[in-house]
Amino acid sequence: MNFTKLDEGLCVNETINQIAWVDIVNRKFYKTDYKESFFIEYDYPAIPSNIFEFNNDKAIVLDDVGISEFFFSDNCIYNFFLYPRNLISNDFRGNDGIMISEDQFLFGIMHKSDPKKYCGSV
């Protein structure tokens, strides 16, 4: 395993006995099982910050453009919720969140480079 910079978004899937997390700085998505019998590293095409849920095929991820489905087979994302343009153009990203139901999410946003100067929100 390579050294990581900023691990976040730990998510557990008890059905398949796996855990997953992201490295925000290096734009990575990691999966392993409880016994660490395998370890998979994916390049994430955006800046990930939180995993809402995952299975063997895909994950629902909060990133710097919105909420996306990340498909492991080809490292592609499908954005199904995009932040308003003013947040993206002003350098904000998603930060921590939970999935309330299949179509309801609660998450925070923060400024990428100067969160103390520019306030985020939920």
N, C-alpha and C positions, 0 to 999 in steps of 0.2 A: 504494500500500500504506500502511495506517495504521501508526503506531508501536505496537509490541507491548511488553508488560510483562515476561513471563516465558516465553520460548520453550523448549520441551522436546520430547522424544519423536520426534526426527527419524527418519523411516522412508523407505526407498527401495524402489520397485517397479520392477525392471529390465525386466520384461515389458512394461509400459506406459510406460516411460521417464518416471516421475513421482516426485516427492518430496512428503512431507507432514510436517507438524509441528503442534503445538498451542501456544496461548498460555494458560497456566494461569489467570492473573489475569483476563483478558478473556473467558475461556470461548469460545475460537475454535479452529477447525480449518482449516488452510490446505493447499492443494494447488497445485502448479505442475509444469510439465514441465522437462526439463533445459535447454531453450533459453529458458525463461521466456516462451514465446509465449502463455501464458495464466496467470492467477492467480485462484484461487477461494477465497473466504472463507466459512466456514459458522459459524453460531452453534451452539455445542454446548450441549445442555440440562442439563449437569451441569458439574463441574470436571474437565476432562481433564488427564492428566499424561503419558501415554505411548501411542504407537501401536504395536501389535504387528504389524499388517499391514493393507494396504488394496488395493482394486482400483477399478475405475470405478464400482461401485455402492455399496460400503460399506467400513467400516473396523472393526477390532477394537481397542477403546480401553480403557485402564486409566483409571478416573476415581474420584471421591470416594464412589461407592457400590459399585463392584466392577469387573467386566469386562463390557463392553457391545459390542454390534454397533451401529454408527452408520450409518444409511441416509441417503445424500446427497440422495435424491429428495425427502424430506419432513422432514429434520432430526430424525428420531425415533431413539430408542435402544431397544434390547431388551436388558435385563440378563440375562445367562445365568449370572453368578456374582455373588452379593452378599456383602459383608463381614458378619461377625457384627454384630448390633445394638450390642454394647458398643463396637466400634470407631467406628461411625458416630455414636453418641450422645456419644462422648468426643472428637469432632472430629478423627478421623484420616482420611487419604486415601491412595490408592495413589501410589507414586512409583517411577519407572523399573522396567523389567522386560523380559523376553524371552519369546517363545513357543517352547517346546521342541518341541512337536508340536501337532497339531490340538486336542488336549484337555488339554495340559499347559502351564502357565505358571509362571514364577518372577518374583516381583516383591517390592518393598519397600513398607512403609507408613511414613508419618510424620505427626506432628501438624501440623495446618493452621496454627495460630497461634503455637505455642511449641515447635518441635522440639528445642530445647536442654534444655528442662525435662522433656518427655515423650518417652521413647525409643521409636523405631519398631523394626521388625524385618523380616526377609525371610521 
